[in-house]
Amino acid sequence: MGASDEITVEGFLVDQSGEPLIGGTLVLKGTSKGTISDIDGHFNFQFSNETATAPVLEFSYTGYKKLSFPLEVEKGNHVYAKFIMKETW
């Protein structure tokens, strides 16, 4: 993956019972770039990978364990996934 490759990540952020997590935070690790999940837990995030290393996405939601997800994608790829957050207690 080279510099300035566009990456799109789209999906849903849910709890262990499949309920959407509204307002969950998605951040590209090491940057201030990010987004939040909507009323359905859906998010859509585009960014340019500015490093030669694989980007890592971090998901967080109050009361839940932080989730890190390294991306392995090619130029122009669109990643679609459902991320399941686990409660901290």
C-alpha positions in Angstrom: 0.0 0.0 0.0 1.5 3.3 -1.0 1.0 6.9 0.1 -2.3 8.6 -0.7 -4.2 5.4 -1.4 -7.9 6.0 -0.8 -9.5 3.6 1.7 -13.2 3.4 2.5 -14.4 1.5 5.6 -18.1 1.0 6.1 -20.1 -1.1 8.5 -22.0 -1.3 11.8 -21.0 -1.1 15.4 -23.1 -3.3 17.6 -23.2 -4.8 21.1 -23.0 -8.6 21.8 -26.8 -8.9 21.4 -26.7 -7.2 18.0 -28.2 -3.9 19.1 -26.7 -0.8 17.4 -24.3 1.4 19.3 -25.3 5.0 18.6 -22.4 7.5 18.7 -19.6 5.0 18.8 -16.2 6.5 17.9 -14.1 5.3 15.1 -10.6 6.8 14.8 -7.6 6.1 12.6 -4.9 5.3 15.1 -2.2 8.0 15.4 -4.4 10.7 13.8 -7.4 12.9 14.7 -9.3 11.5 11.7 -12.5 9.7 12.5 -16.2 9.5 12.6 -19.1 8.3 14.8 -21.8 5.7 14.3 -25.3 6.9 13.5 -28.7 5.9 15.0 -28.5 2.5 13.3 -24.9 1.9 14.4 -23.8 2.5 10.8 -20.6 4.3 9.9 -18.8 5.3 6.7 -15.2 6.6 6.8 -12.8 7.5 4.0 -9.2 8.4 4.3 -5.9 8.4 2.5 -3.2 6.1 3.9 -0.2 8.4 4.4 2.2 5.8 5.6 3.7 2.6 4.2 2.3 0.6 7.2 -1.1 -0.9 7.4 -3.6 1.5 9.0 -5.2 0.6 12.3 -8.8 1.6 13.2 -9.8 2.0 16.8 -13.4 1.8 18.0 -14.6 3.0 21.4 -17.8 3.4 23.2 -18.4 4.3 26.9 -18.8 1.1 29.0 -17.2 -1.1 26.3 -13.7 -2.4 25.7 -11.8 -0.6 23.0 -11.5 -2.5 19.8 -8.4 -2.2 17.4 -8.7 -3.5 13.9 -5.6 -3.5 11.5 -6.6 -3.1 7.8 -5.0 -5.1 5.0 -6.4 -3.6 1.9 -5.3 -2.7 -1.6 -5.6 0.6 -3.4 -9.2 1.6 -4.0 -10.6 -1.1 -1.7 -13.8 -0.8 0.2 -13.9 -2.6 3.6 -17.3 -3.6 4.9 -17.7 -5.2 8.4 -19.7 -5.5 11.5 -17.8 -4.8 14.7 -19.1 -6.3 17.9 -18.2 -4.4 21.1 -17.9 -6.2 24.5 -18.9 -4.6 27.7 -16.1 -3.9 30.2 -17.9 -5.6 33.2 
